[in-house]
Amino acid sequence: MKIGFLIRYYFCRKMILENKCFPHHHFWGYDYLQSKGFDLVEVNPNDCDLASGLYADLFSQNRCQQKQMIKNKDVDIIYVPFFFDCYWIAFLRMMRIYKKPVITIAQETWDTSYIKNPLRKIIALCHKCLAKYGVDRLLFISPNLIPYIKGNFRQNGVYGLEHWGVDIDYFDNFIALQNKKTQQYIYFTGGSNRDVNVVVEAAKMNPSINFYFQSSKAIVSKIKCLDIPVNMVVNTNCSQQSDLLPGYYNSLCVLVPLLKKSSAMTGITVIFEAMAMGKPVISTRSLYYPFDIEKEGVGLYVDYNNAEELSNAIRFLHENPKTAIEMGQRGRDLVEKNIIINCSVKNWNIILMI
């Protein structure tokens, strides 16, 4: 069987060639499918007619990839690790123009009750329509998402990935090259639906604790107040996931405070990455997470938009480093036991409709 594997953005190919390891959240299932003898057909960047100066235009770049994949008549199935990267193919599949089965992974329920902006609500409904009618197998990255989408999709085409998660080798390859951990700061990576300003306020409440905020310029620009405290270092060098690895490695704990409730399972990738690095997490509670952070003993929960509660949680781990290390080790153990990519794809034969 030939599987058309749509790699997310061409720069990922450059990562593979240079780093010789996969940034795991761009390549769910890649190495496993390859090891099982499946013939993976990829899009060659040289086949794309985009000029190099347009690489920043990710939408155009992605649609170009999809067009090239559609032209390939040899593939039996199209597999896309991100639903966001198969809109064009899903639309053609929904219109019955494209005939090959499409399989992809979704990270949200498209529940529009959280959305107040009418335009955003319409866009979410369009995305849901594409997922419902343009995808043959829809994989959800947590079984806890399934109850919230029940009845909205063809049930025989919906799967919850019970062990979705980490490519452990990717992190271990980095760890093996490192020296002694410093555990010198509280680490925050920003990201989608992340409460940047509550982290800044928590840093102000703890002037004796060092904070390290590493994210893209777009995320950093969301800080309302320009008076960033002296105990917070801000680094906008974050062009790819591997840039974050030293930040995880040298931190005491990792912050994932969510800005508001949403239909997406935001924050879980950072939580998995922190656990793979053996770090405890402080996060806002989400119904969609595949496990309970506090019950598993891998971190602490805080309320939405509550700087004081976040500050107290940070102070607790800072004043109890032994507890922080124990939480981090439990997180690492949980990753090794249950949250690992090779566990998540045990049922690929069913998923691929073989």
Residue, then its C-alpha position, 0 to 999 in steps of 0.5 A: m500500500k502506498i500512503g501519501f504522507l503530507i509533511r507539515y511545511y517544507f522546512c520540516r524536510k530541512m530539519i530531518l536532513e540537518n538534525k536526523c531526528f523528527p520534530h515529533h508533532h509534525f510527523w505523527g506515525y511517520d517512522y512507525l509506518q515506515s518501519k512496518g513496510f508501508d510505502l510512504v510517498e512524500v511531496n518533493p519541495n522542488d515540485c512546488d512552484l512557489a518562490s523561496g521568498l514565499y515560504a513564510d506564506l504557509f497557507s500558499q505553501n501548504r495548498c501547493q503541497q496538497k495540489q502536488m499530492i493530488k497529482n500523484k495517481d499512485v497513492d492509495i490513501i492520503y494521510v495528514p498529521f494535522f487536520f489544519d493542513c488538509y483543508w484543500i484536499a478535504f474540500l475536494r473530497m467533500m465535493r467528490i472531486y478527489k476519490k482517494p480516502v483521506i485520514t487526518i488527526a484533529q485537535e478540537t471538537w469545533d464547539t462554537s458555544y465558546i466563540k463570540n465573534p460571528l465570523r470566527k463562528i462561521i469559520a469554525l462551522c466550515h472547518k467542522c463541515l470539512a472534517k465531517y464530509g471531507v475526511d474518511r478517518l478522523l483521529f482525535i488526539s485524546p479519547n476525551l474529545i470523543p464525548y463532545i463530538k458524539g453524533n456529529f461525525r460518522q462513528n465508524g470513521v472516528y477514533g480516539l488515540e488512547h496513547w497519542g503523544v511523544d516521540i521519546d527518541y527525539f528528546d532522548n537524543f537531545i538529553a544525551l548530549q547535555n551536561k548537568k541541569t541547572q533548573q534555574y528558572i520557570y519556563f513559559t513557551g507561549g502558544s495558542n490560547r495561552d495567558v501571557n499577561v497572567v505569567v507576567e503578573a506572576a513574575k512580578m509577584n515573585p521578584s526573587i524567582n527567574f522566569y524565561f519566556q521563549s516564544s515567537k515575536a507574535i506571541v510576545s507582542k501580546i504582552k499588554c504592559l511593556d514593563i516586563p519585570v527584571n526577573m523575566v528573560v524574553n527570547t523571541n528565537c523560536s523558529q522551530q520546535s528544537d529551539l525550545l529543547p534547551g529551555y525545557y531541559n534547564s527549567l524547574c517547571v513549565l507553565v501552560p496557563l490557558l487564556k480561556k475555554s475553547s473547543a481545542m485541546t491547546g497546551i497538550t503538546v507543551i505538557f507532553e514535551a515537558m513530561a518527556m524532559g522530566k519537568p513538572v507542569i502548571s496548567t489550567r484544567s482542560l476537560y480534553y486532556p487525556f489524563d488528570i495532571e494532579k491525579e497522576g502527580v505530574g503537576l498542578y492546576v490553576d484557575y483561568n486568569n488567576a495570577e495569584e494562584l499561578s504565583n502560589a503554585i510557582r512558589f510552591l515548586h520553587e520552595n520544594p525542588k525535591t517535590a518538583i523533581e519527583m513530579g517531573q520523574r512521574g511525568r517522564d515515567l508516564v510518557e515512557k509507559n503510556i504516552i508514546i507514539n509507537c503505542s498510539v499507532k498500534n491499530w494502524n491497519i484498522i485506521l488505514m482501512i486495510 
